[in-house]
Structures are given as C-alpha cells and as structure tokens.
Amino acid sequence: MLGSLRFRSPEFELLAHLTKENWKRALDFADRMQLTLALGLTCRERLPEWVRARIDRDLGKNAERWQRIKGEYGELARAFEAAGLEFAVLKGFAHCPLFVDHPSHRWQADIDALFEREEALKAYDIALGLGYEPLIRDDPHPIDHLPTLVRKTGWEWRGDFFDVQIPTSLELHFRLWDAETERFGAEGVEEFRARRQTQLVDGICFTGLDPVDQIGNAALHMLRHLLRGSLRLSHAYELARMLHHAAEDAALWAHWREVHAAPLRRLEAICFALAARWFDCRLPDAAQEAIAELPSEAARWLETYSDSPVEGKFHPNKDELWLHWSLLDSPGARLAVLWRRLVPGKLPGPADAVNIPASQLTWRIRWRARRRYMLYATSRVLYHLRTLAPTAVSAVRWFLAGTGLGAQYWRFFFAEGFFDFGMFIFVILYNLYLLQLGFRENFIGQVASAMTSGALVGSIVAALAIQRFGLRRSLLVCFSLTALISALRAYATLWPALLGLAFAAGVTSSAWAVAFSPAIAHLTNQRNRARGFSFASSAGIAIGVLGGQAAGRLPGWLTRLNWAHSTIDAYREALLAGCAMVALAIWVFAGVSMDAAPAHEARKLRRPSPLVVRFLIAMAVWNLGTGALNPFFNVFFSRHVHLPVVQIGTVFSIAQLAQVGAILAAPAVFRRFGLARGISGMQLATGLTVIGLAAAGGAVWTAAGYSAYMMAQYMSEPGMFTLLMEGVEVPERGSASALNFLVSFAAQAVAAAAAGEALARFGYRPVFLAAAAICVAAGLLFRVLLARPKPDAPSSP
C-alpha cells in the first residue's frame, strides 16, 4: 500500500493484487498511520468499489468534523484574544496549503497553540472556564505543552477513526522542542514564535508560523516522534508532499537557508531524507545540500536503518536509538536516553473512558477501563521485552559497523576469540598440571624453553607456509594441529614425551603468532588499521578474563560432577575442554576470505631493512626480560604465594581486565608521545612493576603487582605491531613478522630455560630483579635505536 503513495514512482499495480482480507489489514494500518484519506485522494480510481465507498464516507465525515473544529477554534480564539493573549496555531489546519491542500483532507484530532509560558497558564484557565477538562488529571506525560484538555462529552471509542463525535482536544504549547528529554537542543527554534504571521485558510483568519518555520516545526515534530518510537507515517507523508510540490520554490528555500542555522537544518535534513526514501518525492536543492552535509554518523544511520521505522510497524524494533545516540555528545546523555528507551520510567496513560465525566462513570465502566488498561499496560511491557533481543542485535550491528572494519575482519576476530579462550585455559592450567605430576620449576622452564624453541623453528616454517599457501590455509592448519597436539600433551606424563610435544606445540602454534599481524593488516586499511590492531589485542586480553575464570573453576566443577576421579584427572579433562574451544575456531575461521598464495618469486624471506634490524635488537632484549617471568606466573602463585587454582584464575582474570583498559588507552599515549617514545616509556614502567612485584608481600599486594606488570607489559603491544607493520612494504610484512617472532621466541627460549634453573637455585626475588633490569634496558634501547635516527613517522594506533 505504501508504494502507491510514492510521488515520483507510484506502484499502483500492487493494489490490484490485494485480497479482501489484505485490504482490511491495509485499511486498518492506514487508519492507524493517518494515511487513509491520502490513499483515497491519490488512488481513488484504482481502489476496489467497497474500499472507495468506505474512504468516500470517511472523507465526508472528516469534512463534517472539520466544520466542528472551525467552530471550536473560533470560540477558543475569541476567548484568548479577549484576554490579550497572543498565540500561533501549530499543525492541523495551519499546515494548509503547504502540506495539504485543504483541512478536510487531513485527519485532525486536536488544536495546538503556541504561547509564551506564562500566557499558556492563563490560556489554560480560560479553557477550563469554557468547559474543557484535563484528559488525564496530573498527567506526567506532556512535556512541550500543558496537560491535554478536552470537553468530556461522554463519547466512547467504537473503532471508527473518523467518528464525527470524537472530541477535539486542546494542547497549549509553551515550547517547540524539549532539550531536557531529548538531551540535545534545536538551535533557533525559540525564534519561530517571533516570525509568526497572519494566514487565511477556508475562511479562518489566524496567526501561524512563517512557512519556513512550519517546515522546521513539522520536521522537528517528526524527529521527536521518530526518536521516541511513536512515529506515524503521515508525519513523513506530509513532509514528502511539501518537499515534492515546493521543490522549485527558490525563494522559500533561500529564506529557509537564511533563517535556519546549520545545526537546525541538519536535524530537518534527517527527516527530509526519510520522507524522500519512503515516498520518493522530489527534493529541493537546499534540502539535498543539507542531507549531503549531515554528520557521518547520522548519514551512516540513514544508510543502515532508514527502513527500520517502517519495518517497526510490523516487526517491533528500536533502531532509532542509534540515530539518537549519534546526535548526542556526552556519554551521560547517551546512557540516559538508552535507559529511558529500554526501561521506560512512566506508566502508560489510561486507555479507556477518558472522555466520560466522572459523574457518569458507573462501576461497569470503571471495571472495563481498569481491565483495558491492564491489557494495554501488559502489551506495552511485552513490547519492550520483545524488542530487547532485536535491540541488542542492532546495537552489535551499529557499533561494529561504526568501527569501519568489515565483516571479514569480525569473523577473524571471533575466530581469534575461540582460539584465545581455549589456549588461555590450557596455558593457565598446564604448568599446574605438571606440578601435579611431580615436576618443578627447572623442568617447567625446560618445557617452556622447548616450546619456544619449537616456535622459533615454526616461525620460519610458518613464514614459508604463508608465502606458499596463503594466510587462510596456514591458519586453518595451525588451529587443527594446535588442538590435536595440545590434547596429546594433556595425556603425556613422561618427560621425553612432554618435551617433544612441547616442541611440536611451539612449531604448530607459531603460525598464529606469525600470521596475526599480516592478517590484521590484510583485513584492514590505512584508516582503520590501528583500530583493528587495538580491538584484536584488547579483545584477546579481555577473553583472558573469561579464560581465567573458566580455568580456575573447571577442575573443581569436573570433580563435583564426578567427571574426574582424581586431581590429575580434573586437570586433564579441563585441558581437553580448552582444546575443544581451539577446535571451534576452525569452524568460525573457515568462512574468512583472505589472500590467495602469492606468486612464486615472492616466496622467500626478504633481507630486513635497517629499521627492522634495530627493532629486532630491542625486541630480543625485551623478550629476555619478560620471558624470564611469563612462563612461571601460575607456578609463582601456586608455590610462592600459595594460592589455590580458583584464586590463581581470578588473579589472572583481574590482570587481563586491567590490560583491556591499558591497551585501549595506548593509542592516546602514542598520539601524544609517538610510537618509539611511547613504547619505551611503557617498557620502563614494566621494569618498575617487576621490582614492585619482587618486593610485594601477601596475596593481595602480589596480585596487584602482577596486574600492574601485565598492564605495563601489554600496553606497548599495539604500538610495536603498528611500528613494525608500517615500517615495511606490504610484500615484506610476512617476512618481517616472522623475523620478529623468530627473535622473540629465541630470546624467550633462552630466558625460560635460564630462569627455570635460577628459580630452582636462587628463588623468585633475585630472578625478578634481574628481569626488571633487562626490561629497563629494553626500554632504553627502543628509545635510542628507534627514535635516533628518527624513522618515517608511522601512524599511531
């Protein structure tokens, strides 16, 4: 039906296919959207005889009703003018002829008049003296006008929108925009009243708004209802009609551009764009320019959700929330609007018997009114509950699209989530599993060294595989073999097998480390690459919060469920659960589309540039420092601090949660100080936190020291990735990433083996102090080698 009301491309042929039942539903929809009269006037010759007859009757009743409204308005106007009150008529018949050719062709339920605030109160008292009463006493809902007034004639709703006896309500406005509720202003709207002018419509002489202000008020009225989820499509249809017929009125639109400030024109342009999309009207040049100048977020909403208000009439949604969100500046305002729309703070008004005087309210009428109110209130509660899930889905769609990152990036992102979640469980529990088998720090250091040695070899293999088979196939193999070998590690108990499988795990999992940066670089562009790295890095750490909680509790859960009959069994089954999560990453990642294998001549490791050599020297020292600590964090808390596994998981989760904020804050640091200086400062801070960790006593202070250490350590990670990726040409990214991890893994292997032996002989404090000194040295190297000579300035993450 809506297609038949399009101005430039009406789809009349669709009407011929409607059955009688479809027509009944269409007319019911048109009545509720106040489009029935427009349908009859526009498509009369194309309507079935019974539909045409019904709308002709509606037009006749509406013409009779208009004569009643003329009389009621005249009575009110004389009373207000006698009291010296100046006002302007809004909407209704004041929309003629700009929005509709004749008042009898427009459904009108009320008379709206704009006063100064004090004069509105005087007009309210005058209306009470004329027999008007508040529609709802102590009505909490009116915001832009005083409580709605009506003469309570005893009329009751009988399902006829064009009932001639429907009482005409009176709304006395004291403003045209409620900035307190909407949380943003409409600049210049307060000037509308000063530009009011005398008009003549069908024999009535009245004061109305200037035509350009009528346009502004109509658009703001539509926008208000749009943002509150109560839009009637007639609001947009009348606006579209005005735009279509006034498209060539150059003087009107020149005046509009002159008196309406740019911020107000932007709000109007949102409604112009929606009206044009829904009803295909012509647009004046001034309106097109205003739409083209919309802020990027508002334009993105129109591109993504412009059909949602219409779809919401059939499938409830609250997608207009994100338009409202885009028009607000402060987080507080956004949260207030979000809360108001998701959890309304006011009950709906009465749904029945509102036009019956109190003296005529029998117990039957009161009971019926209460019953209908309960049904209506329940329907509103159910509506809000029904829209929670669609709103959550649209929020994800809106905010993910707002990052500028495509669908392929987000599929990779979620595959990373499954992989990281499973590996966090495995890493947190594996050393504790080795402790259960009777091994100590020296052997655990050997296992960590074997794994990083395997990763060192795997870095070369991974780089060649990526160049030969491409990123996608290499990562699929990586996920598959990592899940398989990790499961075998959970069953091995003899030291040769443990060391051999640790080496194999390093080889297979290294493809993930090598491919991570090139994959992000491939799935992003220059504008959003830093954001892509920050999201992926911070999300990986955030998933560690869940991984820590799951790892700490899985052994206990499995024991209580009788799925494990010993502590070793509980750890083993928990490790296998982690492997299962890694396997899920295969399924998610299978849908990612990435690069094909490059040409044969590109299949070789490239000679590193001087920048990369300097970067690798600093990275080697950095990994010697952190590699002496990271493999032993769980053993440290178990043997030195004496925490149970549940608390170890909690400490890990807290540290991961702290890292999220640190990494998301990192771009601001890099913008302020530059990449090299920012990385150097974070590494110096890491050394200081290790000193604090060595000096800490007690579980709480030690946990706090570990969180600070992890924050400072990983805050530099997005900067290091960005510095390396933007310091080389695109064909060299795979090789540079492989060399980076080759050096990193070599340093970590040496550090893990040496630290394991040192921990067994000297304890934790001396080893921690030595590691702190190495981290400080790494920070100085990054500052010296990468800031002097200064490389080409890369973009900050």
Helices and strands as residue ranges (DSSP letters): G 2-5, G 12-17, H 20-32, H 36-43, G 44-46, H 49-82, E 88-90, G 92-95, G 103-105, E 110-114, H 117-129, E 133-134, E 149-150, E 169-173, H 179-182, G 189-191, G 193-195, E 197-201, E 204-208, H 211-227, H 233-245, H 250-259, H 262-279, H 285-292, H 296-305, H 308-311, H 320-326, H 331-342, G 358-360, H 363-386, H 388-402, H 407-436, H 441-491, H 495-523, H 529-560, H 567-589, G 600-602, H 610-627, G 630-632, H 633-635, I 636-640, H 645-673, H 675-695, H 699-715, H 717-726, G 730-732, H 733-762, H 764-787
